[in-house]
Amino acid sequence: MSDQASGSSVLARVFAVIESRRGGDAKKSHVAKLFAKGRQKIAQKVGEEAVETVIAAAADDRRGVVSESSDLLFHLMVLWADCGVEPDEIYAELARREGMSGLIEKKQRRKFKQDME
């Protein structure tokens, strides 16, 4: 894999483009159009792409999973931008969870949510 297509660098570049589309012309930019329609529409789009990814996986469609996952990740990044979440925050959270048992991590999240209530 080339440096151009590797991991977080491509995500950072795409996120920068997404951020640059905020307030742009909705007639010329899909992302600007999503921002203009608001968070509910963006979240709906994320849900649609998630369903399409799951359908491709259930159909054992590897190319479909790659394509739909790309759409899902893109629209998720639009949602992050709309929520004011930076990719580095996601990377930090993933790094925090790295090497941790999923069962332990889930228990910690549950306790955190209870403490917040």
C-alpha positions as CSV (number, residue, x, y, z in Angstrom):
1,M,0.0,0.0,0.0
2,S,1.4,3.4,-0.9
3,D,1.8,6.2,1.6
4,Q,-1.0,8.1,-0.4
5,A,-3.5,5.3,0.5
6,S,-2.3,4.4,4.0
7,G,-4.4,4.5,7.1
8,S,-4.9,7.7,9.0
9,S,-3.3,10.0,6.4
10,V,-6.0,9.4,3.8
11,L,-8.6,9.9,6.5
12,A,-7.0,13.1,7.6
13,R,-7.1,14.4,4.0
14,V,-10.7,13.4,3.4
15,F,-11.7,14.9,6.8
16,A,-10.0,18.2,5.8
17,V,-12.0,18.3,2.5
18,I,-15.2,17.5,4.5
19,E,-14.5,20.4,6.9
20,S,-13.8,22.7,3.9
21,R,-17.3,22.0,2.5
22,R,-19.1,23.4,5.5
23,G,-21.1,26.4,4.4
24,G,-20.3,25.6,0.8
25,D,-22.7,25.6,-2.1
26,A,-25.2,22.8,-1.7
27,K,-25.8,22.7,-5.4
28,K,-22.1,21.9,-6.0
29,S,-21.2,19.7,-3.1
30,H,-22.8,16.6,-1.6
31,V,-21.2,17.3,1.8
32,A,-22.3,21.0,1.8
33,K,-25.8,19.7,1.0
34,L,-25.7,17.3,3.9
35,F,-24.5,20.0,6.3
36,A,-27.3,22.2,5.1
37,K,-29.9,19.5,5.8
38,G,-28.6,19.1,9.3
39,R,-27.5,16.4,11.7
40,Q,-30.6,14.3,11.5
41,K,-30.1,13.9,7.7
42,I,-26.4,13.2,8.2
43,A,-27.2,10.5,10.8
44,Q,-29.8,9.0,8.6
45,K,-27.2,8.7,5.8
46,V,-24.8,7.0,8.2
47,G,-27.5,4.5,9.1
48,E,-28.3,3.8,5.4
49,E,-24.7,3.2,4.6
50,A,-24.3,0.9,7.6
51,V,-27.3,-1.2,6.4
52,E,-25.8,-1.4,2.9
53,T,-22.5,-2.5,4.4
54,V,-24.3,-5.2,6.4
55,I,-26.3,-6.4,3.4
56,A,-23.1,-6.7,1.3
57,A,-21.4,-8.7,4.1
58,A,-24.4,-11.0,4.5
59,A,-24.3,-11.6,0.7
60,D,-20.6,-12.5,1.0
61,D,-19.9,-9.6,-1.4
62,R,-16.3,-8.6,-0.6
63,R,-16.2,-5.8,-3.2
64,G,-19.5,-4.5,-1.9
65,V,-18.2,-4.5,1.7
66,V,-15.2,-2.5,0.6
67,S,-17.3,0.0,-1.4
68,E,-20.0,0.3,1.2
69,S,-17.6,0.5,4.1
70,S,-15.9,3.4,2.3
71,D,-19.3,5.2,2.0
72,L,-20.0,4.4,5.6
73,L,-16.7,5.8,6.8
74,F,-17.0,8.9,4.7
75,H,-20.5,9.7,6.0
76,L,-19.4,8.9,9.5
77,M,-16.7,11.5,9.1
78,V,-19.3,14.0,7.9
79,L,-21.2,13.3,11.1
80,W,-18.0,13.7,13.2
81,A,-17.4,17.1,11.6
82,D,-21.0,18.1,12.2
83,C,-20.6,17.1,15.9
84,G,-17.3,18.8,16.3
85,V,-15.4,15.6,16.7
86,E,-11.9,15.4,15.3
87,P,-10.5,12.1,13.9
88,D,-7.6,12.3,16.4
89,E,-10.2,11.9,19.2
90,I,-11.4,8.7,17.6
91,Y,-7.9,7.4,17.2
92,A,-7.1,8.2,20.8
93,E,-10.2,6.3,22.0
94,L,-9.2,3.3,19.8
95,A,-5.7,3.5,21.2
96,R,-7.1,3.5,24.7
97,R,-9.0,0.4,24.0
98,E,-6.2,-1.4,22.2
99,G,-5.2,-4.6,23.9
100,M,-8.1,-4.3,26.4
101,S,-10.6,-7.2,26.6
102,G,-13.8,-6.2,24.9
103,L,-15.7,-7.5,27.9
104,I,-13.8,-5.3,30.3
105,E,-14.1,-2.3,28.0
106,K,-17.8,-2.8,27.6
107,K,-18.2,-3.0,31.4
108,Q,-16.2,0.2,31.8
109,R,-18.5,2.0,29.3
110,R,-21.6,0.8,31.1
111,K,-20.2,2.0,34.5
112,F,-19.3,5.4,33.0
113,K,-22.8,5.8,31.6
114,Q,-24.4,4.9,35.0
115,D,-22.1,7.4,36.7
116,M,-23.2,10.1,34.3
117,E,-26.9,9.6,35.0
